[in-house]
Structures are given as structure tokens and as C-alpha cells.
Amino acid sequence: MNYKIFTVFSLFLIIGCKSAQENKASDLEYLVKIMQGTYSSEKQSITDEEYFNISLRMIPIWKEKGNYLYVEQAMFEKQESPYRVRIYKVSQRNNEFVSEIYTLKNEKEWIGKWKTPEAFDTLSESDIELKPGCEVILKKQTDGTFIGQTGEKTCLSELRGASYASSKVTVTPTQILSWDQGFDKDGKQVWGAIKGGYVFDKIN
């Protein structure tokens, strides 16, 4: 092969690889950015009485360590007593995006701290615990949304007689659609919405 042609080909290859890496990084940054915010399922609860008005907050923390979000989920009228307190770690594996789920060992101490995210600087990684098998694997769609779910029967759960739980998630710039369900050992649903997921509209 002609040396000049080889040099040009190699240059295009390097540029192409760099561009692909940049696109991957920007996709991850974009996903984390649109996940952040305060959400409410109020509109859905008004049109369908089978759904509650739920408040959802996803606030970035630990920016120097990676892409972490502090998450609180509560009945809208009981936001001081959330029923779910978690930390999500969002990363990328090849062309997939992974949202790992962590519990906090002393979660009551952190309720409401979303107002002052810098407070989490005192939280250490030893204070949180991974929920293995409960990570949500997301894929970017052609329209720019991200859709994914947990693995099949990988997320163990004992809540209300369940043996395992599943989550199906869609993330857009203005909404998060989340369908969490618990099933017993025979595959019978024992908790969670029945006919479809919750629609959380971003309000801030």
C-alpha cells in the first residue's frame, strides 16, 4: 500500500474512533442530564384513579466520583416520608447504559438532603449497598429516548410476599415512565401497577 494512502487511511481511522468515543460520552452525559429533576405523576392520577400522585426527585451527587443520582420517591402529600430512598449509579457498557441501584444504610438521615446536595460529600461508598441484579439496562432509541428494564427474575425482593421484582423504564427529556412490579415464586403479581407504568412529568 502506498505510504501516503496508508497514512491518510490511518488518520481517518483514528478520527473515526475518537468521534465514536465522543458520541458515547455525550450520550451518557445526555442521559444523566435528562434523568435529573423533580417529577410528578399528578396528571396521570387525575385521568386514571388507579394511579396515585407520586413525587419523584433525582438529584446529582458525587460529581467527582462519576454519575450518581440521589433518588426519593413519595406519595405527593407525604413527601417528608418517602417510601423509596436510593442512589443510582449511571454508566456505560459498550452500547448499553446501566443504572445500578444502591440502598443507604442509614437512609432516614438523608431524607430531604436533596435540597443541599453538597451534604452527600460526607457520605462514603461504605454507607451504601448495591442491590445486585436490580440494575436497569437502557438502550438509546433512534428518537433519542432511552428504554430498558431489569433482567428476568434477577432482582430479588421479599416485599409483600414477592420473590422477585422487575422494572421497565423509559427516559425522555420531559418524562420518566416507570413500571415496577413484584411477583411471587409462581410468577403471580403481588404488588405494583397492573395495566401499565407510572408516567412522571418533569416539573423542575
Beta strands, then each sheet from edge to edge (+ up, - down):
strand 1: 37-40
strand 2: 54-61
strand 3: 68-75
strand 4: 84-93
strand 5: 96-104
strand 6: 128-130
strand 7: 136-140
strand 8: 146-149
strand 9: 155-156
strand 10: 164-171
strand 11: 175-183
strand 12: 189-192
strand 13: 198-202
sheet 1: 6+ 5- 4+ 3- 2+ 1- 13+ 11- 10+ 8- 7+
sheet 2: 6+ 5- 4+ 3- 2+ 1- 13+ 11- 12+
sheet 3: 6+ 5- 4+ 3- 2+ 1- 13+ 11- 10+ 9-
end
